[in-house]
């Protein structure tokens, strides 16, 4: 269970980073 929780937390962190990059790109384009 702990291992799965660590993976889930890592995936959420990766998604958060990607979302920030996409938002930054959109702001730059505009």
N, CA, C and O atoms as a CHARMM CRD file, in Angstrom:
* protein
*
  120
    1    1 UNK  N      0.84600  -1.20900   0.00000 PROA 1      0.00000
    2    1 UNK  CA     0.00000   0.00000   0.00000 PROA 1      0.00000
    3    1 UNK  C      0.88000   1.25700   0.00000 PROA 1      0.00000
    4    1 UNK  O      0.61400   2.21100  -0.73100 PROA 1      0.00000
    5    2 UNK  N      1.91700   1.24400   0.81900 PROA 2      0.00000
    6    2 UNK  CA     2.79200   2.41400   0.90900 PROA 2      0.00000
    7    2 UNK  C      3.45900   2.67600  -0.43300 PROA 2      0.00000
    8    2 UNK  O      3.60500   3.82600  -0.84700 PROA 2      0.00000
    9    3 UNK  N      3.86900   1.59500  -1.11800 PROA 3      0.00000
   10    3 UNK  CA     4.53500   1.75100  -2.41500 PROA 3      0.00000
   11    3 UNK  C      3.57400   2.37900  -3.42300 PROA 3      0.00000
   12    3 UNK  O      3.95100   3.27500  -4.17900 PROA 3      0.00000
   13    4 UNK  N      2.34100   1.90200  -3.42500 PROA 4      0.00000
   14    4 UNK  CA     1.34600   2.44800  -4.36100 PROA 4      0.00000
   15    4 UNK  C      1.09300   3.91800  -4.05500 PROA 4      0.00000
   16    4 UNK  O      0.91800   4.72500  -4.96800 PROA 4      0.00000
   17    5 UNK  N      1.07400   4.26100  -2.78400 PROA 5      0.00000
   18    5 UNK  CA     0.82500   5.64600  -2.39500 PROA 5      0.00000
   19    5 UNK  C      1.96200   6.53300  -2.88600 PROA 5      0.00000
   20    5 UNK  O      1.73200   7.65500  -3.33700 PROA 5      0.00000
   21    6 UNK  N      3.18900   6.02600  -2.79800 PROA 6      0.00000
   22    6 UNK  CA     4.34900   6.79300  -3.25800 PROA 6      0.00000
   23    6 UNK  C      4.27200   7.01500  -4.76100 PROA 6      0.00000
   24    6 UNK  O      4.56400   8.10700  -5.24800 PROA 6      0.00000
   25    7 UNK  N      3.87500   5.97300  -5.49900 PROA 7      0.00000
   26    7 UNK  CA     3.74400   6.09100  -6.96000 PROA 7      0.00000
   27    7 UNK  C      2.66200   7.10300  -7.29900 PROA 7      0.00000
   28    7 UNK  O      2.84700   7.93900  -8.18200 PROA 7      0.00000
   29    8 UNK  N      1.53000   7.03300  -6.60200 PROA 8      0.00000
   30    8 UNK  CA     0.42500   7.96300  -6.86700 PROA 8      0.00000
   31    8 UNK  C      0.87700   9.39800  -6.62200 PROA 8      0.00000
   32    8 UNK  O      0.57100  10.29700  -7.40600 PROA 8      0.00000
   33    9 UNK  N      1.60200   9.60400  -5.53800 PROA 9      0.00000
   34    9 UNK  CA     2.08400  10.95100  -5.20700 PROA 9      0.00000
   35    9 UNK  C      3.04400  11.43500  -6.28800 PROA 9      0.00000
   36    9 UNK  O      3.00600  12.60200  -6.67700 PROA 9      0.00000
   37   10 UNK  N      3.91800  10.52800  -6.78000 PROA 10     0.00000
   38   10 UNK  CA     4.87300  10.89700  -7.82500 PROA 10     0.00000
   39   10 UNK  C      4.14100  11.26400  -9.10900 PROA 10     0.00000
   40   10 UNK  O      4.48800  12.24300  -9.76800 PROA 10     0.00000
   41   11 UNK  N      3.11700  10.46800  -9.46700 PROA 11     0.00000
   42   11 UNK  CA     2.34800  10.74600 -10.68500 PROA 11     0.00000
   43   11 UNK  C      1.65100  12.09300 -10.57900 PROA 11     0.00000
   44   11 UNK  O      1.62300  12.85500 -11.54500 PROA 11     0.00000
   45   12 UNK  N      1.08800  12.39400  -9.41300 PROA 12     0.00000
   46   12 UNK  CA     0.41100  13.67900  -9.22100 PROA 12     0.00000
   47   12 UNK  C      1.40900  14.82500  -9.36500 PROA 12     0.00000
   48   12 UNK  O      1.08400  15.86700  -9.93300 PROA 12     0.00000
   49   13 UNK  N      2.61700  14.63200  -8.85300 PROA 13     0.00000
   50   13 UNK  CA     3.65100  15.66400  -8.95600 PROA 13     0.00000
   51   13 UNK  C      4.02200  15.88300 -10.41300 PROA 13     0.00000
   52   13 UNK  O      4.15600  17.02200 -10.85900 PROA 13     0.00000
   53   14 UNK  N      4.19100  14.78200 -11.16300 PROA 14     0.00000
   54   14 UNK  CA     4.53300  14.88500 -12.58300 PROA 14     0.00000
   55   14 UNK  C      3.43500  15.62700 -13.32900 PROA 14     0.00000
   56   14 UNK  O      3.71900  16.49400 -14.15500 PROA 14     0.00000
   57   15 UNK  N      2.17700  15.28900 -13.04200 PROA 15     0.00000
   58   15 UNK  CA     1.04300  15.92600 -13.72000 PROA 15     0.00000
   59   15 UNK  C      1.01800  17.42000 -13.40000 PROA 15     0.00000
   60   15 UNK  O      0.72400  18.24100 -14.27000 PROA 15     0.00000
   61   16 UNK  N      1.32400  17.76900 -12.15500 PROA 16     0.00000
   62   16 UNK  CA     1.31700  19.17200 -11.73700 PROA 16     0.00000
   63   16 UNK  C      2.38600  19.94700 -12.51100 PROA 16     0.00000
   64   16 UNK  O      2.15000  21.07300 -12.94800 PROA 16     0.00000
   65   17 UNK  N      3.56200  19.33500 -12.67600 PROA 17     0.00000
   66   17 UNK  CA     4.66200  19.99000 -13.40400 PROA 17     0.00000
   67   17 UNK  C      4.26900  20.19500 -14.85900 PROA 17     0.00000
   68   17 UNK  O      4.47800  21.27300 -15.41600 PROA 17     0.00000
   69   18 UNK  N      3.69800  19.15900 -15.47900 PROA 18     0.00000
   70   18 UNK  CA     3.28000  19.25400 -16.88600 PROA 18     0.00000
   71   18 UNK  C      2.22500  20.33600 -17.04200 PROA 18     0.00000
   72   18 UNK  O      2.27100  21.11500 -17.99400 PROA 18     0.00000
   73   19 UNK  N      1.27400  20.39200 -16.11700 PROA 19     0.00000
   74   19 UNK  CA     0.20800  21.39700 -16.18300 PROA 19     0.00000
   75   19 UNK  C      0.81100  22.80300 -16.10800 PROA 19     0.00000
   76   19 UNK  O      0.38200  23.69900 -16.83600 PROA 19     0.00000
   77   20 UNK  N      1.79100  22.99900 -15.24500 PROA 20     0.00000
   78   20 UNK  CA     2.43300  24.31500 -15.12400 PROA 20     0.00000
   79   20 UNK  C      3.14500  24.69500 -16.41300 PROA 20     0.00000
   80   20 UNK  O      3.12000  25.85600 -16.82000 PROA 20     0.00000
   81   21 UNK  N      3.78400  23.71300 -17.06100 PROA 21     0.00000
   82   21 UNK  CA     4.49500  23.98200 -18.32200 PROA 21     0.00000
   83   21 UNK  C      3.49400  24.38700 -19.39600 PROA 21     0.00000
   84   21 UNK  O      3.73600  25.33300 -20.14500 PROA 21     0.00000
   85   22 UNK  N      2.36200  23.67200 -19.47700 PROA 22     0.00000
   86   22 UNK  CA     1.33900  23.97700 -20.48500 PROA 22     0.00000
   87   22 UNK  C      0.79100  25.38500 -20.24900 PROA 22     0.00000
   88   22 UNK  O      0.63200  26.15300 -21.19700 PROA 22     0.00000
   89   23 UNK  N      0.50300  25.72500 -19.00200 PROA 23     0.00000
   90   23 UNK  CA    -0.02900  27.05400 -18.66900 PROA 23     0.00000
   91   23 UNK  C      0.99800  28.12500 -19.04700 PROA 23     0.00000
   92   23 UNK  O      0.63800  29.16900 -19.59100 PROA 23     0.00000
   93   24 UNK  N      2.26700  27.86700 -18.75900 PROA 24     0.00000
   94   24 UNK  CA     3.32400  28.83100 -19.08700 PROA 24     0.00000
   95   24 UNK  C      3.39800  29.02900 -20.59100 PROA 24     0.00000
   96   24 UNK  O      3.55400  30.15500 -21.06400 PROA 24     0.00000
   97   25 UNK  N      3.28500  27.93000 -21.35500 PROA 25     0.00000
   98   25 UNK  CA     3.33600  28.02600 -22.81700 PROA 25     0.00000
   99   25 UNK  C      2.16600  28.85600 -23.33700 PROA 25     0.00000
  100   25 UNK  O      2.33900  29.68400 -24.23100 PROA 25     0.00000
  101   26 UNK  N      0.98700  28.63600 -22.78600 PROA 26     0.00000
  102   26 UNK  CA    -0.19100  29.38700 -23.23100 PROA 26     0.00000
  103   26 UNK  C     -0.02200  30.87800 -22.93200 PROA 26     0.00000
  104   26 UNK  O     -0.37900  31.71700 -23.75800 PROA 26     0.00000
  105   27 UNK  N      0.51000  31.20800 -21.77800 PROA 27     0.00000
  106   27 UNK  CA     0.72200  32.61400 -21.42000 PROA 27     0.00000
  107   27 UNK  C      1.73900  33.24600 -22.36400 PROA 27     0.00000
  108   27 UNK  O      1.59400  34.40500 -22.75500 PROA 27     0.00000
  109   28 UNK  N      2.76500  32.48700 -22.72800 PROA 28     0.00000
  110   28 UNK  CA     3.80100  33.00900 -23.62300 PROA 28     0.00000
  111   28 UNK  C      3.22300  33.24600 -25.00900 PROA 28     0.00000
  112   28 UNK  O      3.51300  34.26200 -25.64000 PROA 28     0.00000
  113   29 UNK  N      2.40400  32.30900 -25.48700 PROA 29     0.00000
  114   29 UNK  CA     1.81400  32.44900 -26.82000 PROA 29     0.00000
  115   29 UNK  C      0.89000  33.65900 -26.88200 PROA 29     0.00000
  116   29 UNK  O      0.84100  34.36400 -27.89000 PROA 29     0.00000
  117   30 UNK  N      0.16200  33.89000 -25.80300 PROA 30     0.00000
  118   30 UNK  CA    -0.77000  35.02200 -25.77600 PROA 30     0.00000
  119   30 UNK  C      0.01800  36.29700 -25.50600 PROA 30     0.00000
  120   30 UNK  O     -0.56500  37.38000 -25.44000 PROA 30     0.00000
